[in-house]
């Protein structure tokens, strides 16, 4: 099991470890046939318990990445 706390210089810190991933899908009804309108699904997951803590659906650029992290 992953450690959730760390003591450093006498102070107990709670550790947060996150994992970000992405996948894409096409428009409804055209998932396999039409790759022209890709929609990216961005997820951020807490690695300790696999809880999804953030989600964004949109493009793959820097602006959409900022929306995910905001």
N, C-alpha and C positions, 0 to 999 in steps of 0.2 A: 504494500500500500504506500502511496505517495505521502511524504511528510507535508503537513499543512501549516506547521509553525517552525520558526527558527529563532534561536536565541543568539543575539550578537551584542557584545559589550553589555551584558546584563539586561538587555531589552528584548522582550518577546515580540516577534514580528509574525503577522499572519501572511502567509505566502499565497499569491494568486498566480496560477499558471494557466494561460489561455492558448488556444489553438485556433487559427483562422483558416478557413477553407472556402472554396468557391466551386460552383458547377453551373452549367448553362443549360437552358432549355429553349425551345422554339415557341412560337405562338400556339394557342390551343387549336387542336385539330390538325396541326402541321408539324408535329414534333420530329418525325423522321424525314418527312419530305422537304420541308422548307427551313433552311438554316440561315435565311436572310435577316430574320428579326430575332437575334439571340437576346435572351434575357438572362442575366447572371444572378445567381442566388448566392449571397455572401452569408456565411455563418461564423460566429465566434463562440467557442465552446469552452467551458471550464473543464480542464483536463482531470481534475480530482473526482468529479461526479458526472461528467458528460452533459451537464446542464447547458442548454443554449442560452447565452446571455445577450446576444445581439443578432439581428438579421436585417438584411437589406436586399431588395430585388431591384435591379436596374442594369446600368451599363457596367463596363469593366474598367473605367478610367479613374483617374485620381479624384475627381469630383465625387464619384459614387463611393470610393473608399473613404473619403472624409465624412460622407453621410453615415456610413456604417459606424465609424469610430466616434462620431458626435453623439 
